[in-house]
């Protein structure tokens, strides 16, 4: 009959002690960890969707702003915007004070 070595017996006691102690107190069960990871992934996916919508909205606003600026700078509006040699009208001024 063979006798187990001291290191084998020590390893067995170590494994028995670890299994008797149970899992680490901070370690959540696999199902809970899996659902938390899935929630984290879902959150990132939703944030990606929101980011894409914001980028699309900004692009649309840039196009609309460019169109408005082009319309304002069109030749038919330039006489209204040209103030050379004319007195600027103060919209806050009382109309009775103007001559």
Buried (B, 14 or more C-beta within 10 A) or exposed (E): EEEEEEEEEEEEEEEEEEEEEEEEEEEEEEEEEEEEEEEEEEEEEEEEEEEEEEEEEEEEEEEEEEEEEEEEEEEEEEEEEEEEEEEEEEEEEEEEEEE
